[in-house]
Amino acid sequence: MIRLDLTKPTQENVEYMIETIKSKLKMATAAAMQASAFSTEQYEEIQELYEIVNSKSNFSISEVEALVSELGKLRKE
């Protein structure tokens, strides 16, 4: 498995983190949330969400909704 250096704000890292978040949250709308719709401009915010998601194994419905809402705010227009 390739180990990414998530300290570097690259598009590849953004896409990796978004895909990981979608997978862990088991998002029903994952197909609508394309990783390429995010840019490195919001890298720190995406990384913060990624770390939150990676730190837990289970999420309540309200937590998933809040995280998905935050992701939506970070998408490119």
N, CA, C and O atoms as a DFTB+ gen file, in Angstrom:
308 C
 N C O
     1  1       0.839      -1.196       0.000
     2  2       0.000       0.000       0.000
     3  2       0.877       1.249       0.000
     4  3       1.845       1.344       0.754
     5  1       0.529       2.187      -0.841
     6  2       1.287       3.433      -0.945
     7  2       0.954       4.308       0.253
     8  3      -0.213       4.478       0.606
     9  1       1.977       4.853       0.867
    10  2       1.791       5.726       2.021
    11  2       1.918       7.169       1.555
    12  3       2.977       7.581       1.082
    13  1       0.851       7.927       1.686
    14  2       0.866       9.319       1.283
    15  2       1.361      10.195       2.420
    16  3       1.138       9.904       3.595
    17  1       2.032      11.267       2.050
    18  2       2.466      12.254       3.030
    19  2       1.372      13.315       3.105
    20  3       1.336      14.243       2.297
    21  1       0.491      13.169       4.073
    22  2      -0.665      14.055       4.167
    23  2      -0.324      15.435       4.707
    24  3      -1.212      16.273       4.865
    25  1       0.947      15.679       4.991
    26  2       1.346      17.026       5.406
    27  2       1.494      17.944       4.200
    28  3       1.595      19.162       4.353
    29  1       1.507      17.367       3.003
    30  2       1.667      18.159       1.778
    31  2       0.300      18.363       1.122
    32  3      -0.410      17.396       0.847
    33  1      -0.066      19.616       0.874
    34  2      -1.387      19.901       0.291
    35  2      -1.428      19.664      -1.221
    36  3      -1.407      20.608      -2.011
    37  1      -1.486      18.396      -1.604
    38  2      -1.561      18.062      -3.029
    39  2      -2.972      17.622      -3.382
    40  3      -3.738      17.204      -2.513
    41  1      -3.307      17.720      -4.651
    42  2      -4.630      17.275      -5.101
    43  2      -4.793      15.779      -4.853
    44  3      -5.882      15.322      -4.505
    45  1      -3.729      15.024      -5.027
    46  2      -3.770      13.578      -4.766
    47  2      -4.154      13.303      -3.314
    48  3      -4.965      12.417      -3.043
    49  1      -3.577      14.058      -2.383
    50  2      -3.901      13.878      -0.967
    51  2      -5.342      14.273      -0.677
    52  3      -6.030      13.598       0.088
    53  1      -5.801      15.365      -1.288
    54  2      -7.193      15.793      -1.118
    55  2      -8.125      14.668      -1.554
    56  3      -9.060      14.308      -0.838
    57  1      -7.859      14.119      -2.736
    58  2      -8.724      13.068      -3.263
    59  2      -8.680      11.816      -2.389
    60  3      -9.708      11.173      -2.173
    61  1      -7.508      11.473      -1.891
    62  2      -7.379      10.315      -0.998
    63  2      -8.210      10.525       0.273
    64  3      -8.951       9.634       0.690
    65  1      -8.084      11.700       0.880
    66  2      -8.810      11.970       2.129
    67  2     -10.316      11.977       1.902
    68  3     -11.066      11.441       2.718
    69  1     -10.766      12.577       0.803
    70  2     -12.205      12.611       0.502
    71  2     -12.728      11.191       0.305
    72  3     -13.778      10.835       0.841
    73  1     -12.005      10.384      -0.458
    74  2     -12.437       9.001      -0.686
    75  2     -12.479       8.213       0.625
    76  3     -13.391       7.413       0.833
    77  1     -11.511       8.429       1.503
    78  2     -11.486       7.755       2.799
    79  2     -12.674       8.177       3.652
    80  3     -13.325       7.343       4.282
    81  1     -12.949       9.471       3.669
    82  2     -14.091       9.986       4.436
    83  2     -15.384       9.364       3.915
    84  3     -16.205       8.886       4.696
    85  1     -15.561       9.373       2.606
    86  2     -16.772       8.799       2.017
    87  2     -16.908       7.330       2.387
    88  3     -18.001       6.872       2.719
    89  1     -15.833       6.607       2.333
    90  2     -15.854       5.179       2.637
    91  2     -16.212       4.928       4.098
    92  3     -17.059       4.087       4.398
    93  1     -15.565       5.657       5.005
    94  2     -15.804       5.441       6.434
    95  2     -17.210       5.863       6.848
    96  3     -17.803       5.263       7.745
    97  1     -17.738       6.887       6.199
    98  2     -19.080       7.346       6.549
    99  2     -20.154       6.543       5.828
   100  3     -21.345       6.712       6.089
   101  1     -19.722       5.655       4.906
   102  2     -20.663       4.841       4.138
   103  2     -21.747       5.728       3.531
   104  3     -22.941       5.451       3.644
   105  1     -21.303       6.781       2.895
   106  2     -22.209       7.792       2.374
   107  2     -23.083       7.252       1.249
   108  3     -22.593       6.716       0.255
   109  1     -24.376       7.408       1.435
   110  2     -25.330       7.000       0.402
   111  2     -25.194       7.891      -0.826
   112  3     -25.484       7.464      -1.944
   113  1     -24.761       9.108      -0.620
   114  2     -24.610      10.063      -1.727
   115  2     -23.165      10.170      -2.182
   116  3     -22.778      11.174      -2.782
   117  1     -22.368       9.157      -1.907
   118  2     -20.938       9.209      -2.232
   119  2     -20.682       9.469      -3.707
   120  3     -19.734      10.175      -4.050
   121  1     -21.497       8.919      -4.575
   122  2     -21.292       9.113      -6.009
   123  2     -21.422      10.587      -6.397
   124  3     -20.759      11.052      -7.324
   125  1     -22.266      11.304      -5.692
   126  2     -22.460      12.726      -5.990
   127  2     -21.319      13.586      -5.452
   128  3     -21.170      14.740      -5.854
   129  1     -20.530      13.045      -4.563
   130  2     -19.445      13.797      -3.925
   131  2     -18.116      13.344      -4.534
   132  3     -17.393      12.544      -3.940
   133  1     -17.807      13.861      -5.715
   134  2     -16.572      13.482      -6.401
   135  2     -15.365      14.122      -5.728
   136  3     -15.383      15.312      -5.410
   137  1     -14.330      13.343      -5.515
   138  2     -13.113      13.854      -4.880
   139  2     -12.496      14.986      -5.691
   140  3     -11.884      15.895      -5.130
   141  1     -12.656      14.933      -7.000
   142  2     -12.091      15.983      -7.853
   143  2     -12.817      17.320      -7.689
   144  3     -12.359      18.336      -8.214
   145  1     -13.932      17.332      -6.973
   146  2     -14.679      18.570      -6.734
   147  2     -14.090      19.380      -5.580
   148  3     -14.628      20.422      -5.204
   149  1     -12.990      18.897      -5.027
   150  2     -12.337      19.581      -3.913
   151  2     -10.952      20.015      -4.358
   152  3     -10.321      19.353      -5.182
   153  1     -10.483      21.126      -3.814
   154  2      -9.154      21.597      -4.201
   155  2      -8.250      21.729      -2.985
   156  3      -8.685      21.619      -1.839
   157  1      -6.988      21.967      -3.274
   158  2      -6.006      22.115      -2.200
   159  2      -6.209      23.416      -1.423
   160  3      -5.610      23.600      -0.363
   161  1      -7.037      24.310      -1.933
   162  2      -7.288      25.575      -1.231
   163  2      -7.938      25.343       0.136
   164  3      -7.756      26.143       1.054
   165  1      -8.693      24.250       0.271
   166  2      -9.336      23.925       1.550
   167  2      -8.619      22.765       2.232
   168  3      -9.231      22.035       3.012
   169  1      -7.350      22.590       1.952
   170  2      -6.612      21.415       2.419
   171  2      -6.699      21.221       3.927
   172  3      -6.988      20.121       4.398
   173  1      -6.450      22.281       4.681
   174  2      -6.435      22.141       6.143
   175  2      -7.795      21.705       6.674
   176  3      -7.875      20.876       7.581
   177  1      -8.867      22.262       6.109
   178  2     -10.212      21.898       6.550
   179  2     -10.525      20.444       6.204
   180  3     -11.116      19.718       7.003
   181  1     -10.119      20.027       4.996
   182  2     -10.349      18.644       4.583
   183  2      -9.553      17.696       5.473
   184  3     -10.054      16.653       5.893
   185  1      -8.307      18.072       5.756
   186  2      -7.466      17.227       6.605
   187  2      -8.060      17.110       8.007
   188  3      -8.007      16.044       8.619
   189  1      -8.618      18.196       8.508
   190  2      -9.252      18.176       9.824
   191  2     -10.441      17.206       9.841
   192  3     -10.582      16.413      10.772
   193  1     -11.289      17.271       8.816
   194  2     -12.417      16.336       8.724
   195  2     -11.929      14.904       8.603
   196  3     -12.484      13.996       9.222
   197  1     -10.887      14.703       7.804
   198  2     -10.299      13.378       7.622
   199  2      -9.838      12.808       8.961
   200  3     -10.099      11.644       9.266
   201  1      -9.157      13.624       9.756
   202  2      -8.653      13.165      11.058
   203  2      -9.794      12.837      12.008
   204  3      -9.714      11.866      12.761
   205  1     -10.852      13.635      11.980
   206  2     -12.027      13.359      12.823
   207  2     -12.634      12.018      12.431
   208  3     -12.910      11.179      13.289
   209  1     -12.838      11.823      11.137
   210  2     -13.459      10.588      10.638
   211  2     -12.574       9.385      10.941
   212  3     -13.071       8.326      11.324
   213  1     -11.268       9.548      10.771
   214  2     -10.356       8.430      11.007
   215  2     -10.215       8.078      12.477
   216  3      -9.778       6.974      12.806
   217  1     -10.571       8.984      13.360
   218  2     -10.392       8.739      14.794
   219  2     -11.530       7.929      15.410
   220  3     -11.423       7.480      16.551
   221  1     -12.624       7.739      14.660
   222  2     -13.783       7.028      15.198
   223  2     -14.137       5.849      14.317
   224  3     -13.866       5.851      13.116
   225  1     -14.742       4.844      14.920
   226  2     -15.156       3.694      14.122
   227  2     -16.647       3.735      13.797
   228  3     -17.084       3.148      12.807
   229  1     -17.425       4.424      14.623
   230  2     -18.868       4.513      14.406
   231  2     -19.320       5.959      14.501
   232  3     -18.748       6.763      15.237
   233  1     -20.370       6.271      13.732
   234  2     -20.900       7.627      13.730
   235  2     -22.411       7.577      13.869
   236  3     -23.068       6.701      13.307
   237  1     -22.957       8.519      14.618
   238  2     -24.411       8.630      14.698
   239  2     -24.902       9.272      13.397
   240  3     -24.119       9.846      12.640
   241  1     -26.193       9.166      13.157
   242  2     -26.762       9.785      11.959
   243  2     -26.511      11.291      11.971
   244  3     -26.179      11.870      10.937
   245  1     -26.665      11.918      13.108
   246  2     -26.456      13.370      13.174
   247  2     -24.994      13.734      12.928
   248  3     -24.707      14.770      12.329
   249  1     -24.070      12.893      13.386
   250  2     -22.650      13.145      13.109
   251  2     -22.357      13.028      11.620
   252  3     -21.648      13.861      11.055
   253  1     -22.902      11.997      10.986
   254  2     -22.703      11.825       9.544
   255  2     -23.262      13.031       8.798
   256  3     -22.611      13.565       7.900
   257  1     -24.467      13.459       9.169
   258  2     -25.081      14.610       8.507
   259  2     -24.225      15.864       8.677
   260  3     -24.059      16.631       7.728
   261  1     -23.685      16.076       9.863
   262  2     -22.849      17.249      10.114
   263  2     -21.560      17.195       9.295
   264  3     -21.138      18.201       8.723
   265  1     -20.938      16.019       9.243
   266  2     -19.702      15.870       8.477
   267  2     -19.954      16.041       6.982
   268  3     -19.166      16.685       6.289
   269  1     -21.041      15.472       6.488
   270  2     -21.374      15.609       5.073
   271  2     -21.677      17.069       4.743
   272  3     -21.303      17.564       3.679
   273  1     -22.349      17.745       5.652
   274  2     -22.642      19.164       5.459
   275  2     -21.347      19.974       5.356
   276  3     -21.218      20.845       4.495
   277  1     -20.402      19.683       6.233
   278  2     -19.104      20.370       6.196
   279  2     -18.363      20.081       4.890
   280  3     -17.767      20.976       4.292
   281  1     -18.411      18.826       4.461
   282  2     -17.779      18.480       3.187
   283  2     -18.404      19.273       2.042
   284  3     -17.702      19.787       1.170
   285  1     -19.716      19.362       2.058
   286  2     -20.421      20.109       1.012
   287  2     -19.987      21.562       0.939
   288  3     -19.901      22.132      -0.149
   289  1     -19.717      22.159       2.075
   290  2     -19.285      23.557       2.119
   291  2     -17.884      23.738       1.517
   292  3     -17.538      24.827       1.059
   293  1     -17.089      22.672       1.522
   294  2     -15.718      22.763       1.040
   295  2     -15.576      22.472      -0.456
   296  3     -14.502      22.658      -1.028
   297  1     -16.652      22.019      -1.084
   298  2     -16.587      21.714      -2.523
   299  2     -16.392      22.965      -3.339
   300  3     -16.849      24.048      -2.972
   301  1     -15.691      22.798      -4.474
   302  2     -15.504      23.909      -5.406
   303  2     -16.845      24.258      -6.018
   304  3     -17.679      23.387      -6.265
   305  1     -17.035      25.524      -6.255
   306  2     -18.287      25.983      -6.883
   307  2     -18.300      25.595      -8.350
   308  3     -19.264      25.888      -9.057
